[in-house]
Amino acid sequence: MSDLPFTARPYHRRWLLDQAQGLLTFFGPQCIDAGGGFHVLDDAGHPLPAAPQELFYTCRMIHCHAAGHLMGHPGAMRMVDHGMRALLDRHLDPAEGGFFWSVTGDGPVRAEKLAYGHAFVLLAAASAQDAGHPDAAQLHDLVWQVLLDRFWDNTAGALREEFTRDWHPLSEYRGQNANMHGAEALMAAYESFGDPRALSMAERIADLIINRHARSADWVVLEHFDAQWTPDRAYAGDPMFRPAGTTPGHALEWARLLVQLWHLGGKRHDWMPDAATQLFRAAVTHGWDPQAGGFYYTLHFDNRADQDLRLWWPACEGAAAAAVLQATSGDPEIEEWYRRIWATLTHDFIDPAGGWWPVARNGGKAADSPFVGKPDIYHALQACLIPLVSPQAGLMAQLRRDPGIVSA
């Protein structure tokens, strides 16, 4: 294997940019719902029949098109503005505060307030700020106060999970997924708005979820907890949103987030780089399908495959994590994983006609899928762009400072 990593090769960097451009084009104006928010697209890129707009999807579109705007993708700011209007005019609860999980033009469909959704509102606010949107600070202030007043548990150092519309707890459940995306958003908010509380909160979440719980479980990310943050290994919720067992893709996601967090914190937390490597190695050892390639969606606690469905997003997170760790350590084994994961993404997930399939396809043959159409730009776009920037800061902060950083 050549010593020069793929991410240092101009051809590979151009190829990643071409993939990013294709995603921004596919998830472009055809996604706009004239009534507000964004349509999910079918396999051919046509809007699916009208459905309730989900909070996280709107926020992810804002985040990705804000990146597109900073890179110079024409029309991307129009997409950001459309998403911001949906958040402030439709998802925002003017009576009780916070943001509804799903809405139509007639009002909320699911009015509960979820930490997962509010984490993405914070990410959208930070990304809109980086892109120069005039309403970014307003959105930030609205969601930041709710996070502090309602979701943040200062004793635990983590986010509470879910509330009714009028802020009564829905359950005693606590989840790592909402907190992982909370840490992601808090880092972005720290870089965009400069509040040191956001960085401290992200560090506390990482310490609880990874330094305490994942470390004690041989670097397996435990997903489900009770209100005292005791692991609940018997939990079996929604098979897609809160699946039983463990999820290798989340270990990969945490691996790259920890490296960013380590740098943002001035390298004060010595445990973070090693933990990132340990998480990555555990995920590729137990989660990779050695026959077909790609990552199993979930594992049993003995590391056997549970849901052996091969989804796009764990492979996207694997590629991004491998790029970050290779840039940090120069480890040739991790470089080999980077190449292997992208080979699988190219063969099984990237549709040459546009967009990425959510479930692996070989030779164009559709697999059984719990998804309809092509529902995501967020994981795929970040997989293309994160390898092009430094692991020392967030993608958006680097694009804001130097849009040319992603060039070949």
C-alpha positions, 0 to 999 in steps of 0.5 A: 500500500502506498504511504500517501493517504487517500485524503492527501491525493488530489484525485481522491479529494476531487472525487469526494467533492464531486460526490458532495456536489451530487448530494447537494444537487439531488437534495436541492430545490426539488425538496422544497415543500411550498407549504413549509419544510422539505420533502423526502425524495423517492429513488428517482429524486421526486418528492414523496407524498406529503407527510408530517415534517420531522424536526431533525430532517429540517435541521439536517437540511439546514446544516448541510446546505449551510455547508454548501453555501460556504463552499459556493454551491448556488442556491444553497442559502435559499435552502437554508432560509426555507428551513429556518422559516420552517423551524421558526414558523412551524416547529417552534411552540410559541405557547410552551417553548421548545420545538415540536417533533413533527408538524404539518401546515395545520399544526403539530402532529407529534407535539412532544419535545425530544432531546434528539430533535433539540440537539439538531435545532442547536446544530442548525442554529450554529450552521446557519450562524456560520453561513451568515443567516440573519435569524441564526442568533434568534434560533440559537437563543430560543433552543439554548435556553430550552436546553438549559432550563428543560433538558440539561441535568447538571447532576448527571452531566447529560440531557434528559430525553423526552417531555410532553408538549407542556414539559411533563416527563414522558418517561424515565428513559435516558438515551446515549443517541440524543446525548451524542448528537447533543455533544456534536451540536454543543461543539458546533455552538461553541465554535459558532457562538463562543459560549464556554458552557457549551464546550463544558457540557459536551465534555461532560456528556462524553465523560459519562457516555464514553469514559465511564460507560463505554470504557467499562463495557470494553469500548462498546457504546451502551445505548439505553439507561434509566433516570439514574444513568444505570445501563438497561441491557434489556431495553428494546424500543423502536427497532430503528430509532431505539433498537435493542443491543448495541449500534456499531455506527454510534461507536464510529460516530463517537470516535471522530467526535472525541478527536474534535472535542479533544482539540477544542478542549485544548487537549486537556483530556488525555483519555480522549484520543485513545478512547477514540481509537479503541471505539473504532477498533471495537466497531470494525472488529465486531461490527463489520460484515466480513463477507458482504462488507459494511457494518451490521446495524445492531449487535447483541451484547456478546457482539454477535450480529443482531440486525444484520441490515447494512445501512448507509449511515454506519459506513458513512460514519466509519469513513469519517472516523477513519479519516479523522483517526488516520490524520491524527495517528498516521496508522496504516491499518486505519488508512486501509479501513478508510479505503475498504469502507469507501469501496463498500460505499461506492459499490453498495450505496452510491447511486450513479443516478443521484443520491445514496440508497439507505440499505445496501444494494449489489448490482442495482438489486433492491434489498428489503428496506425499512426506509422509503426513498432516499431519506438522508443527505446529512451522513453522506455529505459529512462522509464526503467533507470531513476527510477534506478538513483538519480533525482539529475543529468542526467542519462548519467552523473550518469552512467559515474560516477558509472555504477553500479548505476542501479544495483538491 
